[in-house]
């Protein structure tokens, strides 16, 4: 990496920056390929070497200098313009082999990743992205391939060969180029920024590249193109959005900058850093306590302090302080899998809990809560409204400054509330839109954002030949499950990234997409996803490490057995699935936050026991978003639920941000009163439509439309005249024009 022309990169571990990039590349490039695509690595290599040896005899790619490499790439790009489809595919495979890191000349995985990155920059500088984009457009518009796929009872890998080769090259280029290294040359840094701009702006048919990928998703979901390789499309779409818009850390920096531009106070804390420093809580009681209840072996423990209880739970995660078990869980227990759940839960929890050392008794507990409390303007208004009604007998509307007649403690309370008042960017945007609604003359136009629709169930592409042995069936089953996991991961990441960027850009763009997701049953769909054995999903081992890229290209493949496939890898967590679960929980939080109608959907669909089971996964960030979803609905669940779930209530208090006068734990909040939920969604829909109309509709046939005062353009307009006009136009001219006296001298008085 230090020397772009070096035959091999520095070894992993001799530089933190290079090591991190290699790890990221390894994890992201591995998921691009299914295990059924393994034989195609050799096919790509054969296509390249057959052509390369005819041009450069007796040499390897790594031995060429920069000029020779560029000349050969230019020759390959010329070969993409041939009419013969098979020859064009062979050339595309040769280019894919270059993007894959010429693994036939490498000895280690680090070598493969290094040359993949170097070749990706070279391919982009030679115009490969534009050439492959044209080919991708041609393949997506291939109606013959679509009709052929529709007639087949089952889709195989052979139906998407060309598309998979093109998408793989584009994905490798995007993923390799967007990663930044401190040792990158200035030429590569300039190429990275140029590539980012090229992906952001219209490049084909006046559409950005991401919109082409969205179109492919739409065609697949509508059933018109079942042969599209959706996993590769979704992964590429996710990486393109991250590259062009920015990831979560970039979003945080953009949020800070935008608050400064709007004159708002800085954020009270960095949410990413707070979540990273959080400690996971012990899961609630479930199977183990129920078994002890049935067998009569449950022992009574004396009441202990909460600090001692936390320490006790850290030693043994399965012992907890709940006196009772949630009544909703009694029907969900199956005695046949008690032992299995016990072992899985123990393995999962202990993976996240450090082993206690000799100084376990000397534990330092946090001095305060992790989040600074927040107060909305609406909360201050509600507090003053109730106080004025109680002590004075009348209200002053939205006035939060006049405190005449109120007792001194009320003054202190208002002062405390204002000290923790938080104004979000969305509040400013909503206020600005309300002002624009009052002043409709302040019109302006912008470009319509891309919306993301619901994606249906996606099945992987199967091999051409069905498995004939048990081992092949096991391998295919693992590949299919892994394929589905990667699709869930990419969909959840794309949705969350878009929602966060839309909300930062404008809250009503976010609300527009959110309402479409809600109307498409996104909330019950996510709850249905979590209504499974979430521990089994988190600990799933649907991977075969020896078949992962780039390991499979430089190492000899050992003999696979049924025992080795069942054992899986050495990781007790599947971080891909954990990432997907956190993303889906964050999406659910964004859809329901401050929306009482959608919160009631969580209650109606009985999400509390589903979410409570998700707390079994002892990971701090996942638990945080689960507890947030439980907090917003506790006021609707009743006193008995809160009484029998005190440990969950305690975890909410410890980990979730507090609102100063939010009575979430008591159920007597004003927001818990009967609510017109349909009216709430209708009001939001009206505000969204008004926003879209002001921003994106052309102001035709409007009282505020601009008047055209240009004589030439007015006379040049085509008007729809009645059919009988030519019979009466002479009479009209005589009556309206010729018979009317024109006093031209009067014009002089207006000068």
N, C-alpha and C positions, 0 to 999 in steps of 0.2 A: 504494500500500500504506500510505503514511503517513496518508492521509486516506481513510476508507472510502467517502466520498461523492464523491470526486474523479472527474472524467470519464475520466482516464487516469492510469496509475501512473508512478512515477519510472522513468527509462530504466535499462536494465541496465548495470551498471558503476559506478553512483553510490553503491552501498552493498553491502558484502560480503554481508551477511545476505540482502538481497533478491535479489542475484545468485545466490547458492547455491541459494536456494529455487526460483527460476525455472529453473535448470539441472536440478534434481532433478525438478521438475514436468514439464519438457519431455521428459526421458528416460522417465519413468514413464507419462505420459499418451499418448505416441506409440505405445507398444506395445499399448495397449488396442484399437486399431482395426486391422482388416485393410485392405489396399488395395482389396479388393472392396467394402468398406463406404463408399467415398468418396462415391458419389452420395447416400447417406443424410444427409450434412451439409446439402445443399440441401433435402431433404425436411423435416428438423427445422426449418430456418429458415422455410420456407414455412408449416408448421403454426403456428408461433409468431406470425408476422407477420399471418396472416389473422385469428387470434383477437385479437391485441393491438390491431390497428387498429379493430376493432369496439368495443373498450372505451376506448382512449385514442387519440383521433384527433389526428394531426398532431404526435405526440411520440414520442421514442425511450425505450427502457428506461433508458438512462444519464441521461436528463434528469428522471426521476421522483425525488421525495424518498422517504425511507424508508417513510413511511406508505402512500404510493401503491403502492410495490413490494410491501409486505406484503399489501395488499388484493388486488392482482392475483394473487399467489401463492395466497392463500386461495381465490380464485375457481377457479384451476386445480385445486387439491386437491379442491374440490367436484365438479369435472368428472370426477374419477377414479372417482366412485361411480355413474356412469351404467351402464345395463345394456348398451347398444349397444357391442359390442367395438371397432368401428372408431373411434367417437367417443372411447372411452377411450384407444385407442392414439394418436390425434392429440393428446390432452391430455398424455399421457406424453412424446410427442416434443417438445412445447412446453417442458415442464419440462427435458428433456434439453438443449434448445437453451440454456436459461438456465445449466445446469450446464456447458455447453461454452463459456461466456463471451460469449454474444451477439456472435459474431464478425462479424456483418453490420454492426455499429456500430464495429468496431475497425479500426485501421490497421496495427498491428504485432503480432507474436507476443506481446510482453510485455503488451500491452493485453489480449489474449485470456486469457492465463494469470491476469492480475490479476482480471478480471471473473469468470472461472471460480471463483477462490478466494472472492471476495466473495459471489457468488451461492450457492455451496455452504454457507457459513455461514448465509445468509439462509434457504435452503431447509430446513436442519436446524432452525433456530429456529422455523420455521412447522410442523414436524411431518411433513416430507416423508419422512423415513426410515421412520417407522412405517407411513405409507400405502403406500410402495413395498414394504415388507417383506410386508404383507398380500397385495399383488398378486403378489409373487414366490412366496409359498406357494401361492396359487391356481393359478399357472401350472405350478409343479412337480407339483402334484397333478392336473393336467389329463390324465386318462386317455385322452380322445379324441385329444389331440395326440400322445400317446405311441403309441397304436395306429395312427394315421395315418402317423407316421414309420416305424414298423416295416414297414408294407406297401410303402414306397417303395424302389426299388432304390438310389437315391442321395439324400443329404440336401443341400439347398441352403440359402442364406441365408434364403429365405422361410419355412422351417420353424421358424426360431428368432427371428423378428422381435421379438415381444413380450418374450421373455426377454433378448435383447440390449439392448433399450432400458432395461429395468429394471436389469439388471446394470451397464450403463454409468453410469446415474445414481448408483447406490450406490457404484460404484468412484470416480467423480469426487468424491463427498462424502467418502468415507473418505480418499482421497489428498490432497485439498485441506485438510481440517480437521486431519489429523494432523501436517502440517508446521508447525513453530513459527517465528515471527518475533519479534524483540525489540520490534518496533513494534506488535504486536497489541494491540488494546484488551482491557480486563479482561473485557468481555462475551464476546469471542471465546475468551479463555483459559478462562473458565468453561464455555462451550459445548464446548470440546475435552475437558475432563475429564468432563463429563456424557456426551458421546458415547462416550468410552472406557469408562465404567462401563456404559452401555447396551449396548454390544457385548459386554461381558464377562459379563453376567448374563443369565439366561433372559429372553427377550423374546417368544417364541412357542412354544406347546405345551411350556412349561417347558424349553426348550432354548436355549442360546446361538446367536447368529447363525452362528458358525463351524461349529457342528454341522449346521446346515441346509445349508451349502455342502459339507460332507463327505458328507452324504446325497445331494446331487446328483452328486457324484463317484462314489459307490457305484452309484447307479442307472445312470449312463452306462456304467461299467465292466462291469456285469452285463448290459448290452444291452437294458435295459428302456426307456431314454430316449436313443436315438441322436441326437436333435435338440438336446440340451443344448449350448450353446456353451462347451466346456470351457476354452478359453483364457481367457475372461473370468471363469469360475468360479474357476479356479486362481489367476489374478492377484488377484482380489478376496480369496480365501482367504488368500493370502500377506500382503497388506496388512493385513487384519483381524488376523491373528496378530501381525504386527509392531506394530500399534497397541495391541493389548490386552496382549500379553505383554512386548513390548520387543524391540528388535533386538540385534545383537551387542555393541554398546557398553553398552547397558543390562544385558545379561547379565553382562558383566565387572564392572560396578558391583554387581550383585546378588550375584555370587560373592564379592567382597571383603567385602560386608556380612555375608553368611552365615558366612564364615570367622571374622569377629569375634564373631558370636553364639555360635559353637561353641567359642570360645577357642583357635582355631588360629592359627599364625603367619601373617603376611601373605604374599601371593604374592611370590616372589623377583623378578619383573619383570612388566611389562605386555606380554603376548604380542602385542597388536595393534601397539604401538609398536616392538617388536623386529622384527616382520615387515616393517613399513613401512621400516625403516632397512636391511634386508638388500639385498645386491647379488646380482644373478643370476649364476649360474655358466655357464661355457662348456659347450655341449652336448657329449655324447660323440661319438666318431667313427662315421660311418655311410657314406653313399653316396660321398662325395668320396674318402675313403681307399680304399674298395673299388675305385673306378675307377682310382686311382693304382696300386693293387696289380696290377690286371689289365693295365694298360698298361706296367708296369715303370718308371714315372717317379717312384716314391716315393723320396725322398732321405732320407738319414740325418741326424739332427740331434744335435749334442752334448748331453749331459746338462746341464740347467740347473737352477737353484734354483726352488723352487715359486713364490716371489714374482715372479721374473722371468717365469716361465711364465704366471702370471695376467695380468701386464701385456701379455705377448705375445698372449694370447688376447683381451684387450680390444681390441687393435688389429685382429686378424683372427680372428673367432670360429670360423673353419673349420679353423684349425690347432690341433692339440691334441697331448697328450703320450702318448696310448695307443700302446703298442708293438704291440698286437695288437687284433684285432677280435673282438667277441663271436661265438662260433661259432653261436649260435642265430640270428644275423641273416643268415647267408649265404643262407638260403632265401627271405628276404623281399625281396631286391633284384630290381628289375625294370629292366633296362637301358633300357627304353623311356621311362621317366619320370625319368631321372637329371638331365637338364638342368632339367626343371620343378621338381623338388624342390630343386635347387641354388639357383635363383632365388628360390623362395618362402622357403627357409630364410634366405637372405641378407637379403631384405627384412624378414622377421620379426625376425631377430636385431638387425639394425642399427637398427630402430625403437626398441628398448629400450636401445641402447648410445649414450651421448653421444659426440659427435664429439670426438676428442682435440684439446686446445688446445696452445698453444706450450709450456706448462710440463708436458708429459706425463711427463717423466722424474722430476719431483718429486711422487711419489705417496705419500700417507701410508696405510699399511696398518693394519688394526685390531690392537690390542694383545692382544686375547683373543677367546675364543669368545663367540658372541652369547647363549648360554643358560647359566644357572647349573645345575650338575649336581644331580640329585635321587637320593635313595636311599629305597627302601621299607623298611618294617619287616621284610618277608619277606626282603629282601636281606641285612639284618644277621643275621637268624636263620640263613640258609643259610651265611653266612660263618663265624659262630661254630660252627655244627654241624660244618663241615669242619675247622676249626682244632682243636676239641676232640677229634674223632676222630683227628686226626693226632698231637697232642701229649699227650693224656691217655688216650684210649681209650674214653671214654664221653661222652654228651651230656646236656644239661640242659633239653631241650625248647625252649620259647619264652623261656627266660631270657636276656636280653641284657645284664644288669648284672654277673653273676658272671664275673670274669676270672681266678680263681685257677688257677695252674699254667700259664698261657699266657705265651709269651715277650713281652718288652717291645715288639717291633715289632707284635705282634698288638694290644696295648693301644693303640698309636698309630693303627693302622688302624681299630679300632672307634671311637676318638674322632673320627677324620676322617669316618667314615660317619655317625655321629650328628650331626655338625655340618651335614651336608647332607641330613638326613632330612626327607622331605616327607610330611605326612599330608594326604590329600585329603578333601574332604567325603564322597566315596563310601566311603572307609575308615571314617569315623565312622558313617555310615548302616548299613553292613554289620555293624559291631560291635554297633550297637543292635538290629538285627534278630536277631542271634545271641542276645543277651540275652533278647529277647522270646520266642524259641523255647524258651529254658530256663524262662521264667516265663510260661506261657500265660494266666495270670490277668490280665496287663496288656494287655487287649484295647481297641482303639479303632477307630472307623469313620471313613471319609472317602469322598469322592466318586470315582467311577471316572474315570480320565483317558481322553481320546479317543485312540484309536490310529489310525495312518495305514497303510492297506494299499497294495499295489502297484497302480500305474496302468498300464493296458495302452496299446498304441499308439493315439495319438489323431490323427485326420485332421481337417483344417480343413473348415469349411463352404464349399462351392463356390458360385459364382454360379449364378443360375437358367439363364442361357444359356451354352453352351460357347463357348470362344474360337474365332474363325473366321479370325484372321490370325496370322502369326508373332509380331507384336508383342504381341498379346493373350496368346498362349501363353507368351511370355517373362515378361510381367508376372505372369501367374497362377503360373508356376513360382517366381518370386522370392517371391511372396506366400505360397505353400505352404511353402517352405523357412523363411521368416521365422516363419511360424505355428508350425512345429515347434520352432524354436529358442526361441521365447518359452515354449512349453509345457515344454520341458526346463528352462529357467531357473526357471520358477515351481515345478515339481515338486521340483527339487533344493533350492531355497531353503526350501520348506515343510518338507521332510523334515529338513534340517539344523537349522532353527530349532526344530522340535518335539523332535528328539533332544537338543539342548542344553538346552532348558527342562525336559524330562523328567529329564535327568541331574542338573540343579541341584535340582529338586524332590525327587526320590528316585531313587537309582541303580537300584532294581529296577523302577521304571516305565520307565526308559531300557532296561534289559535286556529287559523284556517286549516292547517295540516292536522292539528290535534283533533279538531272536530270531525274531519274526514276519517281519522283513525277510530274515533269513538263510534261513529255511525257504522263503521265496517266491523264492529264487534271486536275491537282490539283488546278491550279490557277483559271480557270473559275468555278470550283466546289465550292471553297471558296467564290468567288464573288456571285455565285448563292445563297449560304447560307445567305449572308448579304443582298441580294436583297429581303428582307422581312421587315415587320414592326418590326424593331429591338427593339423598345421600348416595344412592346407587348411581345417579346421573353424574354427580360431582366426582365420584371415585371410579367412573367407567374407564376401562383400559382398552379402548378401541384403536389401538395403534400397534404397528409392527416396526420397531425401530430400525431393523436391518434393511427394510424396504423403503425407508425415508430417503428423500433427496437431501443432501448430496451423498449420504453414506452409501447408497446402493450403487453409485457410479465409480467409487474408488476402492471399495472393499469387496472381497469375495463373499458371495451370498452363502451363508451356512445352510445346512439342511434343516428345513422347517418341519416341525412335528406338531401334533395336536397339543402336546403338553406345553411346548414353548409358546404356542398361540394363546392358550388359556392363561398362561402366566402373565402375559403382557409385558409392560415395561416396569421399571423400578419406581416410578413416581406413584405415590399414593393419591395424589390429586390430579385431576385432568384440568389444567389451568384454562384450557379452551372452554370447557363447559362452565367453569366458575365465572369466567369473563362474560359468557353469554347470560348467565343467571343475573349477574349484577347489572348488565345492560338492560335486560327486560324489566327488572325492578325499578331502575331509574326512569325508564319510559313510563311505567305505570305511575310513578310518583309525579312525573311532569303532566300526565293527562288528568290527574285527580287533584292536584294542589289547588286549593282555594275554589274548588268546584264542588258545591254541595250535592248537586244532582249526580255527579260521577262518584262521589264518596258513597252515596246511597246505593250505587250499583255494586260497590264492593260489599256492602252489607247484604244486599239482596242475593248476591251470588255466593254468600257465606264464605267470604275470603279469609276470615279470621283464623279458623283452624288450618286452612291451607298455608297461610303465611306463618302461623306459629310453628308448623312442622318444618318450615324452611330455616327456622332458628337453630335447628340441629347442626347445621353447617357452621362450625366455629371459625368464622372468618369475619373480621371486624367490619369491613366495608359492606359486605352482603347483609350482615345483621343490622347495620345502620339503616339501610333502605327498607328492610322489612319492618323495622320498628317505626319508621316514619309512616308507612302505610297503616300500621296498626294504630298509631296515635290519632290519626285524623278520623278514625271511625269508632274510637272507644266510647265517645259520648252517645253513640247510637246502639251500643251493644248491651246496655243495661247494667244495673248494679251487680247482679249475680255474676256476670262474666268478669267484671273488674275485681270482684271479691275473690274469685277462684283463680285468678291469673295475676296475683300480686307480684310474682317474680318478673313477669313480662312488663308489668307497669313500672316496676323499679328499674328495669333495663331501659325503658323509654325515658324515664326521668334522667338517668345517668348519661345517655348517649345522644339524645335528640335535642335539637335547639329549642329553647323555651321562648314563648311569647309571654310578655309580662303579665297580662291579664287574661290568659287563655285557660279556662277551666276545663281542659280536656279530660282531666282525671275524675271530675265530679259529674259531668253530664248535664250541668245546668247552664251551659253557655247559651247565649242568645241565638247562636247559629244552630242549636239543636232543636229549635222550635219548628213547628210545621212549615214546610217550605214548598213553594210552587216551582218544582224542578223543571217542568216543561217550559215555563216562562223564562227561567234562567238561561236555558239553552237557546231559546228563541231570541232573547235580548242579545246574547253573544253573537248569534248568527246575523242579526241585523247590524250590529256594529262592524262585523267582518265585511258584510256586503257593502256597507257605506264606505269602509276603508278601501276596498277593492275598486269601487266605483270612482272614488276620488283619485286614486292612484293610476288605474290602468284603463278605465273606459274612456273612449273618445266622447267629448262633450257635445254630441249631436242632439238636435231637437231639445235643447235645453234653454231655459231663460237666461242662463249665464254664458251661453256660447258666444265666442267672439264674432263680431260683425265684420264681414268682408267689405272694405271700402275701395277696393281696386276696381276701376271701371272695366279693364280688360278681362279680369278673371270673372267678374259678375256677368258680363255679356257673353263670355265663353262657356258659361255653365249650361248643361243640358237640362231642360225643365220638362217634366211630364205634363203635357197639355191635354185637355179633354178632346175627344174625337170630333166634336162639333165646333171646335174653335175656328177652323179655317172657314166656316160659313159665316161667322159673326165678327171676325177680327177687323174688317173694314169699318163696321159700325162702332166697334170699340175704339178704334183709332180716332174716328170723327168725334165721338162723345168725350173721350178722356184726354185727347191730345190736341187735335186741331181746333176744337171749339173753345178751349180754355185759353184765355189771354195770358201771355207771358210778359211780365214786367221786368225786363233785364236791368233797368236802371236801379232797381231796388237792391241788386247785389252790391252796388257801390257803397251802400250804407253799412254793410257788414265788414268792410275792410278796415 
